[in-house]
Amino acid sequence: MKALDTVLKTACTAAALIGVIGVLAMLPVHAADASNGKVLTEAHNCAACHGPNLNKPVSAEYPKLAGQHADYLYWVLRQYQMGNGNPNFGRNNPIMATQVQSLSQSDLKDISAYIESLQGDLIVKK
């Protein structure tokens, strides 16, 4: 009987622990701060290539960024950080790679949130 109690207590403890881990996994690790993203985009002079409001690039080679989805922007910026050293995930634009090397992942999330908040000319199909 005592062995059964121990097994039940262990099982209940394990189930509770799994539940807590599950809840914690759903919580955001870092809530993006768009106002910090604005500061960072200005400090890194993103408009020099991507144009005013990050919506009118100086060259057709550069993308319009304003209004783009934050999760996509974050992943692209991370790919530039990973660079040529990781051919499976890296992007190889040396200008962008240099721009993002000093930024933390939280900074990238902030920048992405700010850019997503901008009004742009992007057309998103539904």
PAKOL-542539 format. One record per residue: x, y, z of N, C-alpha, C, O, CB in turn; residue in one letter. Coordinates in steps of 0.05 Angstrom, whole numbers. Atoms other than C-alpha are relative to their C-alpha. Glycine has a CB too. Example, Ala and Ser with C-alpha at 12.3 -4.5 7.8 and 13.67 -1.06 7.14 Angstrom:
2
{{18,-24,0},{246,-90,156},{18,24,0},{39,24,13},{-20,1,25},"A"}
{{-16,-24,-1},{273,-21,143},{-15,22,14},{-5,44,18},{9,9,-29},"S"}
! end
This chain:
126
{{16,-24,0},{0,0,0},{17,25,0},{12,45,-14},{-19,0,24},"M"}
{{-17,-23,-2},{56,47,18},{14,5,-27},{19,28,-35},{21,-4,22},"K"}
{{-13,-3,26},{90,33,-49},{-19,12,-20},{-10,28,-37},{10,-28,-10},"A"}
{{20,-11,18},{26,50,-86},{-3,30,6},{-5,46,-13},{-27,-14,4},"L"}
{{1,-29,-7},{22,117,-48},{24,15,-11},{21,37,-21},{-2,3,30},"D"}
{{-24,-13,10},{93,133,-67},{-1,3,-30},{7,24,-41},{25,-16,8},"T"}
{{3,-1,29},{80,117,-140},{-20,21,-8},{-15,37,-27},{-9,-27,-12},"V"}
{{20,-20,6},{17,160,-140},{10,28,5},{6,46,-11},{-25,-5,16},"L"}
{{-12,-26,-7},{53,218,-106},{20,9,-22},{20,32,-30},{13,0,28},"K"}
{{-20,-5,20},{110,213,-156},{-13,7,-27},{-5,26,-40},{19,-24,-4},"T"}
{{14,-6,25},{62,211,-215},{-14,27,1},{-13,42,-19},{-21,-22,-5},"A"}
{{14,-27,-3},{22,271,-189},{20,22,-1},{15,43,-13},{-16,1,26},"C"}
{{-21,-20,0},{86,310,-177},{10,4,-28},{14,27,-37},{23,-8,19},"T"}
{{-9,-2,27},{110,294,-247},{-20,14,-18},{-13,31,-35},{7,-28,-11},"A"}
{{22,-13,16},{43,314,-278},{-1,30,6},{-4,46,-12},{-27,-13,6},"A"}
{{1,-29,-8},{43,380,-239},{24,14,-12},{22,37,-22},{0,3,30},"A"}
{{-24,-12,11},{115,394,-261},{-3,4,-30},{4,25,-41},{24,-17,6},"L"}
{{4,-2,29},{97,380,-334},{-19,23,-6},{-16,38,-25},{-11,-26,-12},"I"}
{{20,-21,4},{37,427,-327},{13,28,3},{8,46,-12},{-23,-3,19},"G"}
{{-14,-25,-5},{81,483,-298},{18,6,-24},{19,29,-33},{15,-1,26},"V"}
{{-19,-4,22},{133,474,-353},{-16,8,-25},{-8,26,-40},{16,-25,-6},"I"}
{{17,-7,23},{77,476,-405},{-10,29,1},{-10,43,-20},{-23,-19,-2},"G"}
{{9,-27,-3},{50,541,-378},{23,20,-4},{20,40,-18},{-13,5,28},"V"}
{{-23,-18,3},{119,573,-374},{9,1,-29},{18,22,-39},{23,-10,17},"L"}
{{-9,0,28},{134,552,-446},{-18,18,-17},{-9,28,-38},{-1,-29,-11},"A"}
{{19,-17,15},{73,592,-469},{5,30,5},{-5,46,-10},{-28,-8,6},"M"}
{{-4,-28,-7},{96,656,-435},{22,12,-18},{42,-2,-24},{8,3,29},"L"}
{{-21,-12,16},{135,705,-478},{25,5,17},{24,14,39},{-9,26,-13},"P"}
{{-25,-4,-14},{208,708,-459},{7,30,0},{18,40,20},{23,-16,-14},"V"}
{{-5,-29,2},{214,780,-483},{-23,13,-15},{-27,7,-39},{28,5,-14},"H"}
{{20,-15,14},{157,825,-499},{14,22,-16},{28,39,-4},{-22,12,19},"A"}
{{-14,-19,17},{181,867,-557},{-7,29,7},{-31,34,13},{-5,-6,-30},"A"}
{{4,-29,-6},{189,942,-545},{5,16,-25},{27,21,-33},{20,9,23},"D"}
{{-1,-14,26},{173,979,-609},{14,27,3},{28,36,-16},{-27,4,-12},"A"}
{{-13,-26,-3},{197,1045,-580},{30,-3,1},{45,14,-9},{-10,14,26},"S"}
{{-29,5,1},{266,1016,-568},{8,-8,-28},{30,-1,-37},{7,-23,20},"N"}
{{-6,7,28},{263,987,-638},{3,25,-17},{20,26,-35},{-23,-17,-11},"G"}
{{-3,-26,15},{253,1058,-665},{27,12,6},{41,21,-13},{-23,19,8},"K"}
{{-26,-11,-7},{314,1082,-627},{22,-16,-14},{41,-4,-24},{4,-1,31},"V"}
{{-21,16,12},{355,1024,-653},{1,3,-31},{23,5,-42},{-5,-30,6},"L"}
{{0,-4,29},{333,1033,-726},{12,27,-7},{25,30,-28},{-28,-2,-12},"T"}
{{-12,-27,5},{352,1107,-721},{30,-1,5},{45,10,-10},{-13,21,17},"E"}
{{-28,2,-6},{418,1091,-688},{17,-15,-21},{40,-9,-26},{4,-13,28},"A"}
{{-14,16,20},{436,1040,-741},{-6,11,-29},{3,-1,-48},{-9,-29,1},"H"}
{{5,-14,25},{412,1087,-796},{-12,-18,-22},{-3,-18,-45},{26,12,-10},"N"}
{{13,18,19},{366,1036,-830},{-11,15,-24},{-13,4,-46},{-22,-16,14},"C"}
{{12,-16,21},{334,1092,-870},{20,7,-22},{12,14,-44},{-12,25,11},"A"}
{{-20,-6,20},{400,1103,-907},{-3,-18,-25},{2,-9,-47},{28,-3,11},"A"}
{{4,19,22},{384,1042,-950},{-30,-5,-5},{-38,-6,-28},{14,-26,5},"C"}
{{28,8,3},{311,1027,-937},{-19,24,-3},{-43,21,-6},{-9,-16,24},"H"}
{{14,-24,5},{289,1099,-944},{-17,11,23},{-18,-2,44},{-18,-4,-24},"G"}
{{17,-12,-21},{243,1145,-905},{-22,-19,9},{-35,-32,-7},{-12,27,-9},"P"}
{{21,17,-12},{196,1108,-858},{5,-29,-8},{-14,-45,-5},{-27,9,-10},"N"}
{{-7,27,8},{232,1045,-883},{-19,-11,-21},{-24,-35,-23},{1,-19,24},"L"}
{{20,7,20},{183,1046,-941},{7,8,-28},{-7,1,-47},{-26,12,8},"N"}
{{-8,-9,27},{220,1078,-999},{30,-4,-3},{46,15,0},{-7,30,-4},"K"}
{{-29,6,2},{287,1043,-1010},{14,18,-21},{2,26,-41},{4,-29,-8},"P"}
{{-15,-16,18},{342,1082,-1044},{7,-15,-26},{16,-2,-45},{26,10,14},"V"}
{{-6,16,23},{352,1025,-1093},{-21,-23,-1},{-31,-32,20},{29,-12,1},"S"}
{{19,22,3},{306,971,-1121},{11,-26,12},{-4,-45,17},{-7,-4,-30},"A"}
{{-12,24,-12},{355,920,-1092},{-7,-3,29},{-6,-25,40},{30,2,-3},"E"}
{{7,1,-28},{333,938,-1022},{-30,-3,4},{-45,9,-11},{11,25,15},"Y"}
{{29,4,-3},{265,915,-995},{-13,23,15},{0,37,31},{-5,-26,15},"P"}
{{17,-17,-17},{209,958,-968},{-4,-17,26},{-11,-40,24},{-27,8,-14},"K"}
{{3,15,-25},{205,939,-895},{-25,7,16},{-37,-10,29},{24,5,18},"L"}
{{23,-10,-16},{148,981,-865},{-24,-19,-3},{-33,-24,-25},{-7,28,-8},"A"}
{{24,17,0},{90,937,-845},{5,-30,-3},{-14,-46,-1},{-18,9,-21},"G"}
{{-6,28,3},{126,871,-855},{-5,-14,27},{-3,-2,48},{30,-5,-9},"Q"}
{{5,15,-25},{109,816,-804},{24,-2,17},{46,-7,8},{-10,-28,-7},"H"}
{{-22,-1,-19},{152,820,-742},{14,-27,2},{39,-28,4},{-10,8,28},"A"}
{{-13,26,-2},{165,745,-738},{18,-6,-24},{39,-17,-21},{-20,-22,4},"D"}
{{-17,3,24},{191,744,-809},{25,18,1},{47,9,-4},{-16,7,-26},"Y"}
{{-23,-19,-2},{235,806,-798},{20,-10,21},{44,-10,16},{-10,28,9},"L"}
{{-19,10,-21},{264,776,-734},{17,-23,-12},{41,-23,-8},{-16,-10,25},"Y"}
{{-15,23,11},{283,711,-770},{20,9,-21},{42,-1,-21},{-20,-21,-12},"W"}
{{-18,-10,20},{314,749,-828},{24,13,13},{47,8,5},{-14,20,-19},"V"}
{{-22,-14,-13},{355,792,-781},{19,-21,14},{43,-18,14},{-10,20,21},"L"}
{{-16,21,-12},{378,729,-743},{17,-14,-21},{40,-22,-16},{-18,-20,14},"R"}
{{-15,13,21},{398,698,-809},{24,17,-8},{46,6,-13},{-18,-5,-25},"Q"}
{{-23,-17,6},{442,758,-824},{21,-2,22},{45,-1,16},{-9,30,-3},"Y"}
{{-19,3,-22},{474,750,-755},{16,-26,-4},{40,-27,1},{-14,0,27},"Q"}
{{-13,26,3},{489,677,-770},{19,0,-24},{40,-13,-24},{-21,-23,-3},"M"}
{{-17,-5,22},{518,697,-837},{10,-24,-16},{-2,-45,-15},{23,14,9},"G"}
{{-11,20,18},{561,657,-885},{10,-25,15},{13,-46,3},{22,12,-16},"N"}
{{-10,23,-15},{587,612,-829},{-20,-22,3},{-13,-45,10},{9,9,27},"G"}
{{21,20,-2},{521,575,-830},{-16,0,-26},{-37,13,-28},{-19,5,25},"N"}
{{14,-1,26},{500,561,-902},{-28,-10,0},{-43,-4,-19},{16,-16,-20},"P"}
{{28,9,-2},{436,527,-880},{-19,22,9},{-43,21,1},{-2,-23,19},"N"}
{{17,-20,-11},{409,588,-845},{8,29,-6},{-8,47,-5},{-3,-3,29},"F"}
{{-10,-26,2},{453,647,-859},{-7,14,-26},{-11,2,-47},{30,0,3},"G"}
{{2,-17,23},{443,704,-907},{27,14,-3},{41,17,16},{-24,22,2},"R"}
{{-28,-8,4},{505,733,-939},{3,29,-9},{23,35,-22},{12,-17,-19},"N"}
{{-4,-28,7},{494,808,-948},{19,12,21},{12,14,44},{-27,15,-1},"N"}
{{-20,-10,-19},{557,838,-917},{-9,26,15},{-1,30,38},{26,4,-13},"P"}
{{9,-25,-13},{524,906,-903},{-19,-7,23},{-16,3,46},{-14,18,-20},"I"}
{{19,7,-21},{466,875,-864},{14,-16,22},{7,-13,45},{-23,-16,-12},"M"}
{{-14,16,-21},{512,825,-829},{14,18,19},{14,13,43},{19,-20,-14},"A"}
{{-15,-19,-17},{554,883,-803},{-19,15,17},{-14,20,41},{17,19,-17},"T"}
{{20,-16,-15},{492,922,-782},{-11,-15,25},{-16,-2,45},{-22,9,-18},"Q"}
{{13,14,-21},{464,867,-738},{18,-15,19},{8,-26,39},{-20,-19,-12},"V"}
{{-18,16,-17},{526,835,-707},{0,8,29},{2,-9,46},{28,1,-11},"Q"}
{{-2,-10,-27},{525,878,-645},{-27,-1,15},{-28,5,39},{11,28,1},"S"}
{{27,-1,-12},{450,870,-632},{-6,-27,14},{1,-48,5},{-21,6,-21},"L"}
{{9,23,-14},{420,822,-582},{-26,-10,-13},{-37,3,-30},{-5,5,31},"S"}
{{25,11,11},{361,777,-598},{-24,18,9},{-43,21,-6},{-4,-29,8},"Q"}
{{21,-18,-9},{318,824,-556},{-1,25,-17},{-23,35,-23},{4,7,30},"S"}
{{-1,-24,18},{342,883,-598},{-14,-7,-27},{-29,10,-37},{29,9,-4},"D"}
{{12,8,26},{322,845,-661},{-30,-2,2},{-44,6,-16},{12,-27,-9},"L"}
{{29,1,-4},{253,832,-633},{-12,28,2},{-34,33,-8},{-7,-17,26},"K"}
{{9,-27,-2},{246,905,-615},{-1,14,-27},{-21,27,-34},{18,16,20},"D"}
{{-1,-11,27},{267,927,-685},{-23,-11,-17},{-36,4,-31},{27,-5,-13},"I"}
{{21,13,16},{219,877,-716},{-27,10,8},{-44,15,-10},{2,-30,4},"S"}
{{26,-10,-9},{161,901,-674},{-4,29,-10},{-26,36,-18},{-2,-1,31},"A"}
{{2,-28,9},{176,974,-692},{-7,0,-30},{-25,14,-39},{26,15,6},"Y"}
{{4,0,29},{180,959,-767},{-28,-10,-7},{-40,1,-25},{22,-17,-14},"I"}
{{27,10,5},{116,919,-765},{-21,21,5},{-42,22,-8},{-6,-25,17},"E"}
{{19,-21,-8},{81,979,-733},{-2,22,-21},{-21,38,-20},{6,11,27},"S"}
{{-1,-22,19},{99,1025,-791},{-20,-5,-23},{-25,-28,-31},{28,3,-12},"L"}
{{18,2,24},{49,1039,-847},{18,-2,-24},{36,14,-28},{-20,25,-2},"Q"}
{{-16,3,24},{77,1015,-912},{-17,-7,-24},{-41,-9,-23},{21,-22,5},"G"}
{{13,6,26},{61,998,-984},{0,-30,-6},{-8,-38,-28},{14,14,-22},"D"}
{{1,29,4},{68,923,-975},{-28,-10,-5},{-47,0,8},{13,-15,23},"L"}
{{26,12,5},{11,883,-1003},{1,-29,10},{17,-45,1},{-8,1,-30},"I"}
{{1,26,-12},{-7,822,-962},{-25,-14,-11},{-47,-4,-6},{1,1,31},"V"}
{{23,14,11},{-51,772,-998},{-14,-16,22},{0,-26,40},{8,-19,-23},"K"}
{{15,14,-21},{-106,740,-956},{-8,-27,-10},{-21,-42,4},{-24,15,9},"K"}
! end
